[in-house]
Amino acid sequence: MSDAGPGQPRVDEPTAQGLDLVPFRGVRYVPERVGSLSAVTSPPYDVVVRPDGLHHLESADPHNIVRLILPQAVSPSARTERAADTLGRWLSEGVLAVDPDPGLYVYEQRQGEHLQRGVIGALRLSEAADGVVLPHEDVMAPVVADRAALMRATSANLEPLLLTYRGDDSGQGTAEVVESVIDRPALLDTITEDGVHHRLWSVTDPTEITRIQADLARRQALIADGHHRWATYLKLRAEHLSPSPWDYGLVLLVDTVRYPLRVRAIHRLLHGLPVGKALAALDGHFRVRTVEGPLAHAMETLGEASAMGNAFLLTGDGAFHLVDRPDPGLLARTVPADRPAAWRALDATVLHSTLLDQVWGIPDSADRIGYIHDTAATVAKAEQDGSTAVLLHPVREEVVRELAQQGVTMPRKSTSFGPKPATGLVLRTLAEKPGHGN
C-alpha cells in the first residue's frame, strides 16, 4: 500500500495493464563541482568505442560518468567495486546530489532540425509475454551478467533505457504536460560535443504526474535501445522479494507519433577476414558489384538495392562492393522457416543465418565480430585492420514494431534508434521505494 499523503499520486501499485511510470528522486551532478555538465556526460555504455572513446571521456573530466558505467580495473569484481566506491564518494563529496522531491523528468534533445522530447521515470518491470514492454532484439547472457554485477554493486540505475510508444496525437495527457513544462526554467541546459542540445525539467506537481500516469497506463512500449539493460532489470528483480525498488527500472519514454526517432543500422566489423577472402566465398551465392564512392554515394546505392531485396556493402580494401540478389535456394536452406516472412526477409537475419553462419563460418563472438554504430568509423577500422566491414541499410520502425508485437525478436544489434539519451544527466539509486525517496 502507498503511504502518499492527500492529493499525492499512488505510485507503488499499477494503475492498469499498460505502462506504470512512477516518480523518483533523481541523482544529478552539482554543476559547481564539475568542469561542465557536457564534460561529465557520455553516450550509453555500449556506444562508447573502446579504448579511444573511453580514454577520451575519462580525460574530459575526472568525474565523467564513464567511470561508473565502464569502470576500469584488473578484474570484473574489481571493476564493479571501483564503480560502487566511486559513486559513494561522489555522493559524499557533493559531486552528485539527490533531488529534494520525487518527480518525473521531461527531457529534450535538439540537434539541428531534429527535436525529441520524452519523460524519464521509474517504470514497473514486466515480461515480454505481458505485452506491455516489447523487446525486438535478442541479448547475450555474458553482457547481461556484466551489467547485473555493476547494478548490484552500485544499487543504482546509472543510465535510462530508450523506450518508444505511440500516442494518439490529441495533445492531451502526457503531451500536454510536456509542452507546458518546457516553458519553465530548466534544471539543466547543456550542449554536448556531438552538438546535441540537452535540457531537463522536473515534474513534481501531483496533478501533472497523475495526468502522465493515466495517459501512459493505456500505452504499450517498444524497447528502442537498452535490451541488455532491460534483461538485467528483470534478472535483478527476480533476485529480490517484491515489493522492492528493483521492481522498477529507469527509462526514457518517447512518443514517436509526436517525435519520430531516427532509425539507423548497426554495422559489422569482421575481425581477421580480409575483403578478398569474404568476396571469394560469395561466388555463386550472391551478385557482387563494385560501386562508386565516396562513402555517402555508396550508401545511397545500398539503400536503392535494399528496396529490392537483401543487400549489403562490403568494404575495407579501399573499394565498395555491393552484395545483393542472394540465391533463393541458399536462403531456403539457411534461414529458419519457423519465423514470420518479415523476419526471414531482414538483412540482419540473412547476414547472420546465411553469410556469417554458413558462407563465412564466423561465430558471433566479441573476438570475431565488432558492432559499430558509426558508418565512417566502421570503414576506417576495417581499412586499418585489414578486415571486412559489412554495412547495412536501416530497418523501418514499423517493421520492428510489427515483429515485436508478434513476439518475434530480431538478431541482436539489428537497429540503432536515436538520438539516445545522454548518460549522466540523471541517475536513480535504489535505496527506497519508487516515489518515496529513491
JOCORUR-V897542 format. One line per field, one symbol per residue. ss: DSSP state (2 for helix, 1 for strand, 0 for the rest). Layout:
ss->???
//
This chain:
ss->000000000000000000001101001110222000222201000000000222222222000002222000000222222222222222222001110000111111111001111111111100022200110010002222222222222201100011111000000002222222200000011110000011111110022222222222000011111022222222222000000022211111111000000111001111000022222200000011111000222222222222000011111000011111000222222200000022220022222222222220000000001111002222222222200111100000222222222000010000011100001000111000000000
//
